[in-house]
């Protein structure tokens, strides 16, 4: 029995996906199926109900096995962290999940610096929605998450990282493009391209607009910032976005950034991990680097 087989089973239960489990463990989907079959043969019982039509569903035996399997893997991870803490060499893999706006614009310089400082560490960065990032932290499929506040879950520990200025964003042809500063009240009734409702930055912007009694006409809603920017560029509406995320577009002249007169208005980013989890050496070092830069 290999610890990797137990990890594969845990990941399969928590992701609910053979393909996602294969990606996490750097094996084929066939290998995931073979490891599951080996476990069931070893214990002479069925762990997953394959005929439920609901994806990955645990049998009674599977629930009992998963519960103990998860505890064993947590103890093993704690053991590894304790042993590696005695070494001055930082090596291994750290998995980070973040939203597109952070992963594409704020995070890369820190990852580059971290990998230069610790060449024996591999950093895997994946992009996802905030609620999924929180779930992945809780399930242990990622070490750290970087998201905007507020958080949708209380089962993670959040360390405030940095603030990002929010600005009004429009196309160069928009009536506000020639202004250096604009009051939020002037946005009333404007076609507005927004994040989807469950995204924390959307909640921050909504609170800001409500606080100043500004109704906007939300014509489109998206789950990532790159799509929002494309819509604003072609003139489908205006938006309010973190300034750092539009720097390249402003420099190239396809977007205009206008300061909010009632500002400064900001969104706050946080680094999260599962509450009570003992982080690996590489994850601790990356967290330390990020905190030092806040």
Secondary structure, DSSP 8 states (H G I E B T S, - for coil): --HHHHHHHHHHHHH--HHHHHHHHTS-HHHHHHHHHHHHHHHTS--B-TTSSSSS-B-HHHHHHHHHHHHHHHHHHHHHHHHHTT-S---EEEEEEE-HHIIIIISHHHHHHHHHH-TTEEEEEEE--HHHHHHHHHHTS-SEEEEESS-S-SSEEEEEEEEEEEEEEE-TTSTTTT-SEE-GGGGTT-EEEEE-TTSHHHHHHHHHHHHTT---EEEEEESSHHHHHHHHHTTS-BEEEEGGGGHHHHHHTS-EEEEETT---EEEEEEEEETT----HHHHHHHHHHHHT-
